[in-house]
Amino acid sequence: MTEELSGRTALVTGASRGLGRAIAAGLASAGASVIGVARDGDALGAAMAAIGGRALVHDLADVDGIAARVDGLEVDVLVNAAAVMSAKRSRTLDTSLGEWRDVRAVDLDAPFALVGALVPGMARRRWGRVVNLSACLGRMTGPGTAGGLAPYRVAKAGLNALTRNLAHELALGRRGVLVDATCPGHCRTDMGGPDAPRSVEQGADTAIWLCGRASSPSDPAPTGRLWEDRAEVPW
């Protein structure tokens, strides 16, 4: 079951392009007031103007500045969609500490900082949705952590762990907040490339669905899960 998002405020990172932009548009269509976050002010401004949203320009690599940037915002829905990819040949023993930290900052540390800044308010208000865009490459099953792309794979595995841990700390929805992750699949974005098999709309669909799921503290929806095409998949 889904519910309307009218009257809710959603913050979406990476909203200037790709999956983040598609998710922001989908949430706006569902009635949410959208705040988009990205570092490219021109692209973000155009994306938000198209959906009547608000642009909040910030480079998520500046993790220390996130809390101050979102201070005072009352957010009901948090979608961590921004991500950066590591170099194709970035195996664990060949990756520099600088690259490791650069990828981790955007893919794992920024979501952590946003959760810390925004989720306490959700818990106080007894309603919230946190959706983290993970990746199949971050799963401990299937192709995940099978070698190569070490900073990206490990950061996404960490994002999965953050998702599950936070969901349990929030009593699996009994405090009114659902926390989930989704694998969008290999989509035709700047990161995925023009020959990827899935459209941006296909990749964004599950995230939008997760944001609007009906739930109550007395009868919470399944949460603390990893989802793909609206179905649970193993971590």
C-alpha positions in Angstrom: 0.0 0.0 0.0 1.1 3.6 -0.7 0.1 6.9 0.8 0.1 10.4 -0.6 3.1 12.5 0.1 1.2 15.8 0.1 2.4 18.0 3.0 5.7 16.0 3.3 9.1 17.5 2.6 11.7 15.3 0.8 15.4 15.9 0.5 17.1 14.1 -2.4 20.9 14.1 -2.9 22.3 13.9 -6.4 19.1 15.6 -7.6 20.8 17.5 -10.5 20.9 14.5 -12.8 20.3 10.8 -13.3 18.6 8.7 -10.7 18.5 11.5 -8.1 16.8 13.8 -10.5 14.2 11.2 -11.5 13.5 10.3 -7.9 13.0 14.0 -7.1 10.6 14.4 -10.0 8.7 11.3 -8.9 8.3 12.5 -5.3 7.2 16.0 -6.5 4.5 14.2 -8.6 3.4 12.4 -5.5 2.8 15.7 -3.8 6.0 16.2 -1.8 7.9 19.5 -1.5 11.3 18.6 -2.7 14.7 19.9 -1.7 17.4 18.8 -4.1 21.0 18.7 -3.1 24.0 18.6 -5.5 27.2 20.5 -6.1 26.4 21.7 -9.7 24.3 24.8 -9.0 23.2 25.4 -12.6 22.1 21.8 -13.3 20.4 21.6 -9.9 18.6 24.8 -10.3 17.2 23.7 -13.7 16.1 20.4 -12.3 14.4 21.9 -9.3 12.8 24.7 -11.4 11.2 21.9 -13.6 9.4 20.3 -10.6 8.9 23.4 -8.4 11.5 22.3 -5.9 14.2 24.0 -3.9 17.9 23.9 -4.8 20.4 23.4 -1.9 23.8 23.6 -3.4 26.4 21.6 -1.5 29.4 19.4 -2.4 28.7 16.3 -0.4 32.4 15.5 -0.4 32.4 18.3 2.3 31.0 16.0 4.9 31.9 18.3 7.8 29.8 21.0 6.3 26.6 19.0 5.8 25.0 19.4 9.3 25.3 23.2 9.1 23.9 23.2 5.5 20.7 21.4 6.5 20.4 23.0 9.9 16.8 24.1 10.5 15.3 21.9 7.9 12.3 19.7 8.8 12.5 16.8 6.5 10.2 13.8 6.3 11.8 11.9 3.5 15.6 11.5 3.0 16.8 9.9 -0.2 20.6 9.4 -0.4 21.0 9.0 -4.2 24.3 10.8 -4.8 27.3 8.6 -5.5 30.7 8.6 -7.1 32.4 5.6 -8.8 36.0 4.6 -8.2 38.4 3.9 -11.1 37.8 0.7 -12.9 41.1 -0.8 -11.9 40.9 0.3 -8.3 41.7 -3.1 -6.6 42.2 -3.0 -2.9 46.0 -3.3 -3.1 46.3 -0.7 -5.9 43.9 2.0 -4.5 45.4 5.1 -3.0 44.2 6.3 0.4 43.1 9.5 -1.3 40.7 7.7 -3.7 39.4 5.5 -0.9 38.5 8.5 1.1 37.0 10.5 -1.8 34.6 7.7 -2.7 33.7 6.9 0.9 33.0 10.6 1.6 30.2 10.8 -0.9 28.9 7.2 -0.9 28.9 6.5 2.8 30.0 9.4 5.0 27.6 11.9 3.5 24.6 9.6 4.0 25.7 9.1 7.6 25.9 12.8 8.2 22.5 13.4 6.7 21.0 10.7 8.8 22.4 12.2 11.9 21.2 15.6 11.1 17.7 14.8 9.8 16.4 11.5 11.2 16.1 12.5 14.9 13.4 15.0 13.8 11.6 12.2 12.0 11.7 10.0 15.1 10.3 12.9 17.2 7.5 13.5 14.7 6.8 9.7 14.5 7.0 9.7 10.7 9.8 9.4 8.3 11.3 7.5 5.3 15.0 7.0 4.6 16.0 5.4 1.3 19.6 4.7 0.5 20.6 4.0 -3.1 22.9 1.0 -2.9 24.2 -1.1 -5.7 24.4 -4.8 -6.6 28.2 -4.4 -6.4 27.8 -3.7 -2.6 25.9 -7.0 -1.9 27.7 -9.7 0.0 25.9 -12.2 -2.4 26.0 -12.4 -6.2 28.5 -10.1 -7.8 29.1 -8.0 -4.8 32.6 -7.7 -3.2 34.0 -10.2 -5.8 37.1 -8.0 -6.5 37.8 -4.8 -8.2 36.2 -1.3 -7.8 37.2 -1.7 -4.1 36.3 1.8 -2.8 32.9 1.8 -4.4 32.0 -1.8 -3.5 33.0 -1.5 0.1 31.3 1.9 0.5 28.1 0.5 -0.8 28.4 -2.6 1.4 28.9 -0.1 4.3 25.7 1.8 3.2 23.8 -1.5 3.4 25.1 -2.1 6.9 24.2 1.4 7.9 20.7 0.9 6.6 20.1 -2.3 8.4 21.6 -1.1 11.7 19.6 2.2 11.7 16.4 0.3 11.0 16.9 -1.9 14.0 17.9 1.1 16.2 14.5 2.7 15.2 12.7 -0.5 16.2 12.0 -1.6 12.7 9.3 1.0 12.0 7.7 1.1 15.4 9.0 4.6 15.9 7.4 5.7 12.7 10.5 5.7 10.6 11.2 3.2 7.8 14.8 2.8 6.6 15.6 0.8 3.5 18.1 0.5 0.7 17.5 -0.2 -3.0 19.6 -1.5 -5.9 18.5 0.4 -8.9 20.5 -1.8 -11.3 22.7 -0.8 -14.2 21.0 2.3 -15.5 21.6 4.7 -18.4 23.1 7.5 -16.3 26.4 9.3 -16.5 27.8 6.7 -14.3 26.2 3.7 -16.0 26.8 4.8 -19.5 24.5 5.0 -22.6 24.5 1.2 -23.2 23.2 0.2 -19.8 20.2 -2.1 -19.9 17.9 -0.2 -17.6 16.3 3.2 -18.0 16.6 5.9 -15.3 12.9 5.6 -14.7 13.2 1.8 -14.0 16.0 2.5 -11.6 14.2 5.2 -9.7 10.9 3.4 -9.4 11.6 1.4 -6.3 13.1 4.3 -4.4 9.9 6.4 -5.1 7.7 3.5 -4.0 9.7 3.0 -0.8 9.2 6.7 0.1 5.4 6.4 -0.2 4.8 3.1 1.5 2.0 3.2 4.1 3.0 2.2 7.6 2.2 2.9 11.2 4.1 2.4 14.5 1.5 -0.2 15.5 1.7 -2.0 12.2 4.9 -1.2 10.5 5.7 -2.1 6.9 8.7 -4.5 6.4 11.8 -2.3 6.7 15.6 -2.6 7.2 15.6 -4.5 3.8 17.4 -4.3 0.5 14.9 -4.0 -2.4 15.1 -4.3 -6.2 12.1 -3.8 -8.5 9.9 -3.6 -5.4 11.0 -7.1 -4.2 13.4 -7.9 -1.3 16.8 -9.2 -2.3 19.5 -10.7 -0.1 22.2 -8.5 1.3 
